[in-house]
C-alpha cells in the first residue's frame, strides 16, 4: 500500500483517530503530497474503506518531514 519514498502521494502512516470517544473505530491515513502532509480520517466497513475528508496538517508535516515545509513565514 505504500508508494516509493520521496514521491508525491506517499502513505507515511496509519493510526487510530486520537479521539476514539467521539469517533469510535475511525483511523487516520497520514499522506505526503508534495512537500506537505495531510491527514485523512477513514472507517473500514464490509463495503470497503470510506474516506471522510482530507485535512492539511502543519503538525503532521513537522512530525513526519521536520522543519516548516509549506508554512508561511510570520514577522
N, C-alpha and C positions, 0 to 999 in steps of 0.2 A: 504494500500500500504506500510505502514511502517512495518519493522520487529521489533523483540523484542530488546530493548536497550541492548548494551553490546555484541551483537552477530555480527559476521562478515557479512558485506553486508548491514548494516543499512542505510536506507534513512534518512538523517539528515534534509534536507531542499529542497524546490523547490522555485526558484526565477527567476525573469526576467533577461535576459542577460544584463549586465551593459552597453553594447554598442548597444542600440537599433537603432542608426543611421546606423550602419554597418550591424547589424544582426537583422532586424526587425522581431518581433514575436517569436524570439528564447528565450527559457527558459533554466535554468540550474538545473540539479539534483545535489545535494551535497550528496555524498555517502561515508560512512566509510567502508573501507575494512581493516580488521586487526586493526592496530594502526595508520593508515594514512587516510587522506581524499582526495577524488578525485572529480573533477567537470566534469559533463557530459552534454555538450550543446545538446539540442534537439529541434525539432519542432513537433507539433501535426498537423496532416492532416486528411482528410477523410479516408485514408488508415490505419492510426494508428500513433504511435509515432516513429519518426525517430531519433535515437541517432547518433550524428555527430562524436564524438570521446570521449576518456576518458583522463583526464589530472590530474596527481598528483599535489596537491596544498599545498605548505607549508603554505600559508596564510590561506586557509580554515582549515587546520589542527590546526593551532594556534587558530583561531576563534572558532572552534567547539569542540576541545579536550583540548585546553590550552597547555602550555608548548612547548616542542620541540620534539614531537613524531616523530621518524623516521629520524630526521636530524642528519647529521654528525657533530661532534664537530670540530670547527676550532681553530687553535692555532696561 
